[in-house]
Each structure stands twice: as structure tokens, then as C-alpha cells.
Amino acid sequence: MKSDFLFYPLFREEIDRLSRNSGRKEAGYLLRIENRTELSDPILDIILSCQIPEKFYYSARDDLFELGGLGSALNIEAAGEDEILNGFSWLWDADETIPVFGGFSFDEEPSSPEWEPFGRFRFTLPLVEIRRSPEGVRISVNCVNKKEMSRAQVCRELADALQSLDALTRNFPKEFQPAIADRQLIPDKPQWNRMIKKALRTIREGELKKIVLARKKVITHRDLWNPAQIIASLSRIQENSFTFFYQVDDGIAFLGRSPERLFRMQNGQILTEAIAGTRPRGKTPFDDQRLEAELLSSPKELEEHRFVAGFIEAGMNRLCADVRMESREEILKLQNVQHIVTRFSGRAHSSFSPLSVAAAFHPTPAVGGLPQEEIRSCLRRHEPFRRGWYSAPIGWMNRRNAEFAVGIRSALVNGKALHIFAGAGIVSQSNAHAEWSETEKKMDNFAAIMKER
């Protein structure tokens, strides 16, 4: 498959018009041009077919919203949320609706080397932004004047960048056929059993109510992994989930299909949800219904879910007025597993930015545990690897609106290594064998595309 869509012709007339109005030289302003258009190719196909180091893609779970980006007009990497907000404030002073894409790591401690390209916080304003919503498709191009160039020079730089992008060979990733050289389980099963035993002792002693323990498979390719091939294969799985893909350099990407929304913030309203409690999907409709009924009647799964729902509701009451429980303990069915979900909405207090909302909820007990203020240090003691961006917020934001998914059912691609993650919530009634099996099911999307099932 090949995408033949060209960007420069769509913007040539407007670039030419703006270049004739040179104006004075001025550093630190944004040249941004937007156009509505029709697309015959899926946005993800266009993004993946462009052979450039930096690109991203995000699609919502419940409605028609997609955001894709190619190249970088502005990247901001920072140690804290204030630096991110201050870094984009001049942009949003001009137009507060401009979206940037990114996320941040699970905790503030330094990550392991494979996560270094992502840093603590990282957000991107792309050279080319493609956005699909119920109102149609908009393509925008961005160029930040960093060198005190004239308007004509900025226009020339933007035109050159788009023409260079159009000149690249574009091919959709070939069928996924990995050449696997090695597999490593971190932890292995005996170590996992010891982790669960230690966690249950901590819960019995009253230090924690719940802890979510993660494990990963590190699969080594004989050559280099192609992140585009992996996300292309994942995107073909038919399930109700978010798709996210953040490639920060050639062969380095964080990607996945997450069922879980951290929050959506739109026109002053916040929508969030608690997802916890898991059973596999059944092989027949009857078996599927049996497992659903088992899930909804399990004291262990309901305890785990209600820890999360209570935490989310308390957070909403701090952040919002008019908090409502939109649904209670329904079932969300995915390709390989099904979960209990409870949804909340509320009217946000005006003082909160999207990043402060994300920080207030993260980490939820669905990916960390309870109590929240202690869980990061507990996980550093229990888990044998650093999470990096796994199970942390990833998505997009502008000054007042945002949507972040929780970065689960996910993997990090870094050169020859593919790190596939999954976690399980441990409460007083958990057992190690069942939690191992649950994490295996949560990795099944990756096992399927690598034909390991």
C-alpha cells in the first residue's frame, strides 16, 4: 500500500500570499496554516508511510477523533509540568486551541536507559498535523521562527520542509514477520511468585490496600524492530480501545492499544472512568456470558474495582462541581479480556490545567495501588525494572481541552529490543498463578501479531 497524498500543494497558495507580506523580523512566533480537506487514505496509513524519524498518532476509543503528526516544529522536554505549560504558553496566547501530543513517565525518579529518549515530560507540536473529528478533516502546518527570520524566510523554510516531506518515498509497512533472536521474562515466574507473596504480606500488615505489579517480556529482534509494522498490526485488531503511537526517533517508539481513559477535558467538562477487574473472553457466547457473570460476582474483582472507583470519585469531587456517576460497574469487552468499568463526569473548576488534572489522577489504583501517596516508592521496592512511560498518561492537550489515555497494553520499541508490559492488581484475595495468567491475556494482542498464540 502506498500513500500519494502531497502536503505542499495544499498550502502553496497561502504560503505564497503570506510570504509577500514580509513584516519585520521577529523571533519566537508561530506560522500556522490550516486547511480542510478530503482524505481517501486513513490518517494512520499516511503517518506510517512517511519515512521520517518523528511522528505520532492517537485515536479515541468512543468517538470519531484522530490526531496524527509528522515531523517537529517544536519539542519540549522537561522535568516538570510547569516547564511544559510555560513552554507552550506563548503558543496558546496566540491560539489556545492548538494541540500538542505527548505524555510523561510513571514517576519522577530517573528512568532506565531504554527510556532516556522520552525523558520525564515530552510534548510535540508537529510540522504537519492531521486531525479528524465529526466536523471533518483538517490538516495544519506549523513553523516556529527561532532565528529572527523575516516572514518571507519563515514561509520559505516551511515550503522547503513540506516539499522535502513530499519528496520522500512513501510505503506502508510490509506485513509483520519478526525474526526473533531471544526472549526474556522480567520477572520470571518464580520471581513473580515471590513478588506476589511479598505484596500480600505488605497488604496484610496494613501498609497498602492494593498494589498493581507489572511484568514485561523483552523480545530481541535479529535486526531492528520497525515500530510502524507493530502499530499497523495492532490497529487492525477490532476492539473498543485507544490507539497511541509516539515515535521520537528512528526505531524508538512507545505504542499500544489501551482500553482505559485517564480523562477527557472538553469545554469545561471532565469525563473519567474506573477500569479494574478482569476476566478473559469466552470461546463461545455462552462461555463469554458465564465469565462476565463470574467477574461481576467475584468479591476479589469487585474489591479491586471499588478501590479504583472510590479513588476516581474522590478526585472528581476535588476537581469538579456537579459530579455524576454516568454508569456503574458495567462490562467493557475487548479482544482478549473483559473489565468492569464505572464512569464519572463533572464540571471542572476553572483553575485546573489539563496537566494538573492528569497529575491529580495519576497513578490511579488501576495501575498503581492505594494509598496513592505511597505507591510509587512501594513499586520501586517490589518491581525489578523501571516502568518509564508504561501505565502513565499519554495523549494530547491544548490550553483548556485534552484527552489522555493510560499507557497500558503497551510496548516500548528501542532498536533491537521490544519491551511488552502488563500489570495485575493485587488485593488480599489475589494469588500468584491467577495474576500471571491475567497478565498473559493482557499481552495477547502482541502475542497474536507475532504469531505466538
C-alpha positions as CSV (number, residue, x, y, z in Angstrom):
1,M,0.0,0.0,0.0
2,K,1.3,3.5,-0.8
3,S,0.0,6.9,0.2
4,D,0.3,9.5,-2.6
5,F,-1.1,12.4,-0.6
6,L,1.0,15.6,-1.1
7,F,1.1,18.4,1.5
8,Y,2.8,21.3,-0.2
9,P,0.2,21.8,-3.0
10,L,-2.5,22.1,-0.3
11,F,-0.7,25.0,1.3
12,R,1.2,26.6,-1.6
13,E,-1.2,29.4,-2.3
14,E,-1.4,30.5,1.3
15,I,2.3,30.3,1.8
16,D,2.9,32.4,-1.3
17,R,0.4,35.0,-0.1
18,L,1.9,35.2,3.4
19,S,5.5,35.5,2.0
20,R,4.6,38.6,0.1
21,N,3.6,40.3,3.5
22,S,7.1,40.0,4.9
23,G,6.7,42.2,8.0
24,R,9.6,42.8,10.5
25,K,12.0,40.1,11.7
26,E,10.7,38.7,15.0
27,A,11.8,35.5,16.8
28,G,9.5,33.2,18.7
29,Y,6.3,33.4,16.7
30,L,4.4,30.6,15.0
31,L,3.4,30.5,11.4
32,R,0.4,28.1,11.3
33,I,-1.9,27.4,8.3
34,E,-5.0,25.3,8.4
35,N,-7.0,23.8,5.6
36,R,-10.0,21.5,5.4
37,T,-9.6,18.6,3.0
38,E,-10.9,15.2,2.0
39,L,-8.7,12.2,2.6
40,S,-9.1,8.9,0.8
41,D,-6.3,7.3,2.9
42,P,-6.7,6.5,6.6
43,I,-4.7,9.0,8.7
44,L,-2.6,6.2,10.3
45,D,-1.6,5.0,6.8
46,I,-0.4,8.4,5.9
47,I,1.6,8.8,9.1
48,L,3.2,5.4,8.9
49,S,4.1,5.6,5.3
50,C,6.2,8.7,5.8
51,Q,9.8,7.7,6.4
52,I,10.8,10.4,8.9
53,P,12.1,9.9,12.4
54,E,9.4,11.8,14.4
55,K,5.7,11.0,14.2
56,F,2.7,10.3,16.3
57,Y,-0.8,9.1,16.1
58,Y,-3.8,9.0,18.6
59,S,-7.3,7.8,18.1
60,A,-10.1,8.0,20.6
61,R,-12.0,5.0,21.9
62,D,-15.6,6.1,21.8
63,D,-16.0,8.6,19.0
64,L,-14.6,9.8,15.7
65,F,-11.4,11.6,16.7
66,E,-7.9,11.1,15.4
67,L,-4.8,13.2,15.7
68,G,-1.6,12.5,13.7
69,G,1.6,14.3,13.4
70,L,4.7,14.3,11.2
71,G,8.0,15.9,12.0
72,S,8.5,18.5,14.7
73,A,8.0,22.3,14.7
74,L,8.6,22.4,18.5
75,N,9.6,19.7,21.0
76,I,9.6,20.5,24.7
77,E,11.2,18.0,27.2
78,A,11.1,19.0,30.8
79,A,11.4,17.7,34.4
80,G,8.0,19.1,35.5
81,E,4.6,20.2,34.3
82,D,5.2,23.9,34.9
83,E,8.0,23.9,32.4
84,I,5.8,22.3,29.8
85,L,2.9,24.7,30.3
86,N,5.3,27.7,30.3
87,G,7.0,26.5,27.2
88,F,3.7,26.4,25.3
89,S,2.1,29.4,26.8
90,W,3.2,31.8,24.1
91,L,1.8,29.4,21.5
92,W,-1.6,29.3,23.3
93,D,-1.6,33.0,23.8
94,A,-1.9,33.2,20.0
95,D,-4.3,30.3,19.7
96,E,-5.4,28.3,22.7
97,T,-6.9,25.5,20.6
98,I,-3.6,24.3,19.1
99,P,-3.0,20.7,20.2
100,V,0.3,19.2,21.3
101,F,0.9,15.5,21.7
102,G,2.9,13.7,24.4
103,G,2.9,12.4,27.9
104,F,5.1,11.8,30.9
105,S,6.7,9.0,32.9
106,F,5.1,6.9,35.6
107,D,7.2,8.6,38.4
108,E,9.7,11.3,38.8
109,E,12.7,9.1,39.5
110,P,15.3,8.7,36.7
111,S,14.3,6.0,34.2
112,S,16.4,3.2,32.9
113,P,18.5,3.8,29.7
114,E,15.9,2.4,27.2
115,W,13.5,5.2,28.2
116,E,16.0,8.1,28.0
117,P,14.8,9.4,24.6
118,F,11.4,10.1,26.2
119,G,12.5,11.9,29.3
120,R,10.2,12.8,32.2
121,F,7.8,15.0,30.2
122,R,7.8,15.3,26.5
123,F,5.3,17.1,24.1
124,T,5.5,17.8,20.4
125,L,4.0,20.4,18.1
126,P,4.4,18.7,14.7
127,L,5.4,20.1,11.4
128,V,2.2,18.6,9.9
129,E,-0.9,17.9,12.0
130,I,-3.8,15.9,10.6
131,R,-7.0,15.9,12.7
132,R,-10.2,14.1,12.1
133,S,-13.3,14.9,14.1
134,P,-17.1,14.7,13.4
135,E,-16.7,18.1,11.6
136,G,-14.3,16.6,9.1
137,V,-10.6,16.5,8.4
138,R,-8.3,19.5,9.0
139,I,-4.6,19.5,8.0
140,S,-2.4,22.2,9.7
141,V,1.2,23.0,9.2
142,N,3.4,24.7,11.8
143,C,6.7,26.6,11.6
144,V,8.3,28.3,14.6
145,N,10.5,31.3,13.9
146,K,13.5,30.5,16.1
147,K,16.2,32.6,14.2
148,E,14.7,36.1,13.9
149,M,13.9,35.5,10.2
150,S,11.6,37.6,8.1
151,R,8.1,36.3,7.4
152,A,9.2,35.6,3.8
153,Q,12.1,33.5,5.1
154,V,9.8,31.6,7.5
155,C,7.5,30.9,4.6
156,R,10.4,29.6,2.5
157,E,11.5,27.4,5.3
158,L,8.0,25.9,5.7
159,A,7.7,25.4,1.9
160,D,11.1,23.6,1.8
161,A,10.1,21.4,4.7
162,L,6.8,20.4,3.1
163,Q,8.5,19.8,-0.3
164,S,11.1,17.6,1.3
165,L,8.4,15.6,3.1
166,D,6.5,15.2,-0.2
167,A,9.7,14.0,-2.0
168,L,10.2,11.1,0.4
169,T,9.4,7.6,-0.8
170,R,6.2,6.6,0.9
171,N,5.4,2.9,1.5
172,F,3.1,1.4,4.1
173,P,4.9,-1.0,6.4
174,K,5.2,-4.5,5.0
175,E,3.5,-7.5,6.6
176,F,4.9,-8.1,10.1
177,Q,7.3,-11.1,10.0
178,P,9.6,-10.7,13.1
179,A,12.9,-12.6,13.2
180,I,13.1,-13.2,16.9
181,A,16.5,-13.9,18.4
182,D,15.8,-14.0,22.2
183,R,13.0,-13.7,24.8
184,Q,13.4,-12.7,28.4
185,L,10.8,-12.6,31.1
186,I,11.3,-9.9,33.8
187,P,10.5,-11.1,36.4
188,D,10.4,-14.8,35.6
189,K,7.6,-16.9,37.1
190,P,9.4,-17.9,40.4
191,Q,10.4,-14.3,41.0
192,W,6.8,-13.2,40.2
193,N,5.6,-15.7,42.8
194,R,7.9,-14.2,45.4
195,M,6.8,-10.6,44.4
196,I,3.1,-11.6,45.0
197,K,3.9,-13.2,48.3
198,K,5.8,-10.1,49.5
199,A,2.9,-7.8,48.2
200,L,0.3,-9.9,50.1
201,R,2.3,-9.7,53.3
202,T,2.5,-5.9,52.9
203,I,-1.3,-5.8,52.4
204,R,-1.9,-8.0,55.4
205,E,0.3,-5.7,57.6
206,G,-1.9,-2.8,56.6
207,E,0.7,-0.7,54.7
208,L,-1.2,-1.0,51.5
209,K,-4.8,-1.8,50.4
210,K,-3.8,-2.6,46.8
211,I,-0.7,-2.7,44.7
212,V,-0.5,-3.2,40.9
213,L,2.6,-5.2,40.0
214,A,3.9,-5.2,36.4
215,R,6.0,-7.6,34.4
216,K,7.4,-7.4,30.9
217,K,8.7,-9.6,28.1
218,V,11.8,-8.3,26.3
219,I,11.8,-9.7,22.8
220,T,15.1,-9.2,20.9
221,H,15.0,-9.0,17.1
222,R,17.9,-10.2,15.0
223,D,17.9,-6.9,13.2
224,L,15.9,-3.8,14.2
225,W,12.3,-3.6,15.1
226,N,10.1,-1.4,12.8
227,P,7.6,0.4,15.2
228,A,5.4,1.2,12.2
229,Q,4.9,-2.5,11.5
230,I,3.9,-3.2,15.1
231,I,1.3,-0.4,15.4
232,A,-0.1,-1.2,11.9
233,S,-0.7,-4.8,13.0
234,L,-2.2,-3.7,16.4
235,S,-4.5,-1.2,14.7
236,R,-6.2,-4.0,12.7
237,I,-7.5,-5.6,15.9
238,Q,-11.2,-4.9,16.2
239,E,-11.8,-3.7,19.8
240,N,-13.1,-0.7,21.6
241,S,-9.8,0.9,22.7
242,F,-7.5,3.9,22.3
243,T,-4.6,3.6,19.8
244,F,-1.4,5.6,20.5
245,F,1.9,5.7,18.8
246,Y,4.8,8.1,19.7
247,Q,7.9,7.7,17.6
248,V,10.6,10.0,18.8
249,D,13.4,8.8,16.6
250,D,14.1,6.1,14.0
251,G,13.3,2.7,15.7
252,I,12.3,4.3,19.1
253,A,8.6,4.4,19.9
254,F,6.1,3.9,22.6
255,L,2.9,2.4,21.3
256,G,-0.2,0.4,22.3
257,R,-4.0,-0.2,22.4
258,S,-5.3,1.0,25.7
259,P,-8.8,0.3,27.0
260,E,-8.5,3.0,29.7
261,R,-9.2,6.7,29.5
262,L,-7.5,8.7,32.3
263,F,-9.7,11.7,31.5
264,R,-11.2,13.8,28.8
265,M,-11.5,17.6,29.3
266,Q,-13.7,19.4,26.9
267,N,-15.5,22.8,27.1
268,G,-15.2,22.8,30.9
269,Q,-16.4,19.2,31.4
270,I,-14.3,16.3,32.7
271,L,-15.1,12.7,31.8
272,T,-13.2,9.9,33.5
273,E,-13.6,6.3,34.4
274,A,-12.5,3.4,36.7
275,I,-11.5,0.2,34.9
276,A,-10.4,-2.7,37.1
277,G,-11.4,-6.3,37.5
278,T,-10.6,-8.7,34.7
279,R,-11.7,-12.0,33.1
280,P,-10.7,-13.5,29.7
281,R,-13.2,-13.5,26.9
282,G,-15.0,-16.8,26.3
283,K,-14.6,-19.0,23.3
284,T,-18.4,-19.1,22.7
285,P,-21.1,-16.6,23.5
286,F,-22.3,-18.8,26.4
287,D,-18.8,-19.1,27.8
288,D,-18.3,-15.3,27.5
289,Q,-21.5,-14.6,29.4
290,R,-20.5,-17.1,32.1
291,L,-17.2,-15.3,32.5
292,E,-18.9,-11.9,32.6
293,A,-21.3,-13.1,35.4
294,E,-18.3,-14.6,37.3
295,L,-16.5,-11.3,37.0
296,L,-19.4,-9.3,38.4
297,S,-19.9,-11.6,41.3
298,S,-16.3,-12.1,42.3
299,P,-15.6,-10.5,45.7
300,K,-11.9,-10.1,44.8
301,E,-12.6,-8.4,41.5
302,L,-15.3,-6.1,42.9
303,E,-13.0,-5.1,45.8
304,E,-10.3,-4.2,43.3
305,H,-12.7,-2.3,41.1
306,R,-14.3,-0.4,44.0
307,F,-10.9,0.8,45.3
308,V,-10.3,2.4,41.9
309,A,-13.9,3.8,41.6
310,G,-13.7,5.3,45.0
311,F,-10.4,7.0,44.3
312,I,-11.7,8.4,40.9
313,E,-14.9,9.7,42.5
314,A,-12.9,11.4,45.3
315,G,-10.6,13.0,42.7
316,M,-13.6,14.3,40.7
317,N,-15.1,15.9,43.8
318,R,-11.9,17.8,44.3
319,L,-11.6,18.9,40.7
320,C,-15.2,19.4,39.7
321,A,-18.7,20.6,40.6
322,D,-21.8,18.7,39.7
323,V,-20.1,15.3,39.8
324,R,-22.2,12.5,38.3
325,M,-21.8,8.7,38.1
326,E,-22.7,8.1,34.5
327,S,-22.6,4.3,34.7
328,R,-21.8,1.8,37.5
329,E,-20.0,-1.5,37.2
330,E,-20.7,-2.2,33.5
331,I,-18.7,-4.6,31.4
332,L,-16.1,-3.4,28.8
333,K,-15.4,-6.2,26.3
334,L,-12.1,-6.2,24.5
335,Q,-10.5,-8.7,22.1
336,N,-8.9,-10.9,24.7
337,V,-10.2,-9.7,28.1
338,Q,-13.2,-8.0,29.7
339,H,-13.2,-5.5,32.5
340,I,-15.6,-3.8,35.0
341,V,-16.0,-0.1,34.2
342,T,-17.6,2.8,36.1
343,R,-17.8,6.3,34.5
344,F,-17.9,9.8,36.1
345,S,-18.5,13.3,34.7
346,G,-18.3,16.7,36.2
347,R,-17.8,20.5,35.5
348,A,-14.2,21.4,36.0
349,H,-13.1,24.2,38.3
350,S,-11.6,26.8,36.0
351,S,-8.2,26.9,37.8
352,F,-7.1,23.5,36.6
353,S,-4.9,23.0,33.5
354,P,-5.0,19.6,31.7
355,L,-1.6,18.7,33.1
356,S,-2.7,19.4,36.7
357,V,-5.8,17.2,36.1
358,A,-3.6,14.4,34.8
359,A,-1.2,14.8,37.8
360,A,-4.2,14.6,40.2
361,F,-5.4,11.3,38.9
362,H,-2.1,9.6,38.1
363,P,-1.4,7.0,39.1
364,T,-4.9,5.6,39.7
365,P,-5.3,2.5,41.8
366,A,-5.9,0.6,38.5
367,V,-2.2,1.0,37.6
368,G,-0.5,1.8,40.9
369,G,-2.4,1.0,44.1
370,L,-3.6,2.5,47.3
371,P,-2.8,4.7,49.1
372,Q,-1.6,6.9,46.1
373,E,1.0,8.9,48.0
374,E,2.9,5.8,49.0
375,I,2.6,3.6,45.9
376,R,5.5,4.9,43.8
377,S,8.1,4.2,46.4
378,C,6.4,0.8,47.1
379,L,6.6,-0.2,43.4
380,R,10.3,0.8,43.3
381,R,10.9,-1.7,46.1
382,H,8.7,-4.5,44.6
383,E,9.3,-4.4,40.8
384,P,12.6,-5.5,39.1
385,F,12.5,-2.8,36.4
386,R,11.6,0.8,35.9
387,R,8.3,1.5,34.2
388,G,9.3,4.6,32.2
389,W,6.1,5.7,30.4
390,Y,4.3,2.4,30.8
391,S,1.0,2.9,32.6
392,A,1.4,6.7,32.6
393,P,-0.7,9.3,30.8
394,I,-0.3,9.7,27.0
395,G,-2.4,11.8,24.7
396,W,-2.9,15.4,23.6
397,M,-3.8,18.8,25.1
398,N,-4.3,22.4,24.3
399,R,-4.7,25.2,26.9
400,R,-8.2,24.1,28.0
401,N,-9.0,20.8,26.4
402,A,-7.3,17.4,26.5
403,E,-7.7,13.7,26.3
404,F,-5.2,11.3,27.9
405,A,-5.3,7.5,27.8
406,V,-3.5,5.3,30.3
407,G,-0.5,3.8,28.6
408,I,-1.3,0.2,29.2
409,R,-1.5,-2.8,26.8
410,S,1.6,-1.2,25.5
411,A,5.2,-1.7,24.4
412,L,8.4,0.2,24.1
413,V,10.4,-0.3,20.9
414,N,14.1,0.6,21.2
415,G,16.4,-0.7,18.4
416,K,16.5,-4.5,18.6
417,A,14.6,-4.7,21.9
418,L,10.8,-4.8,22.2
419,H,9.6,-4.4,25.8
420,I,6.0,-5.6,26.2
421,F,4.3,-4.7,29.5
422,A,1.3,-5.9,31.6
423,G,0.2,-5.5,35.2
424,A,-2.2,-7.1,37.7
425,G,-3.9,-5.6,40.7
426,I,-3.0,-7.4,43.9
427,V,-5.5,-7.3,46.8
428,S,-5.9,-9.5,49.8
429,Q,-7.6,-12.4,47.9
430,S,-5.1,-12.5,45.0
431,N,-3.0,-15.5,44.1
432,A,0.2,-15.6,42.0
433,H,-0.9,-18.1,39.4
434,A,-4.1,-16.3,38.5
435,E,-2.4,-13.0,38.3
436,W,0.3,-14.4,36.0
437,S,-2.4,-15.8,33.7
438,E,-4.2,-12.5,33.7
439,T,-1.0,-10.6,32.6
440,E,-0.5,-13.2,29.8
441,K,-4.0,-12.5,28.5
442,K,-3.3,-8.7,28.6
443,M,-0.2,-9.3,26.4
444,D,-2.2,-11.4,23.9
445,N,-2.6,-8.6,21.3
446,F,1.2,-8.6,20.9
447,A,1.4,-12.4,21.0
448,A,-1.2,-12.5,18.2
449,I,0.7,-10.2,15.8
450,M,3.9,-12.2,16.5
451,K,2.0,-15.4,15.9
452,E,2.9,-16.7,19.4
453,R,-0.7,-17.7,20.3
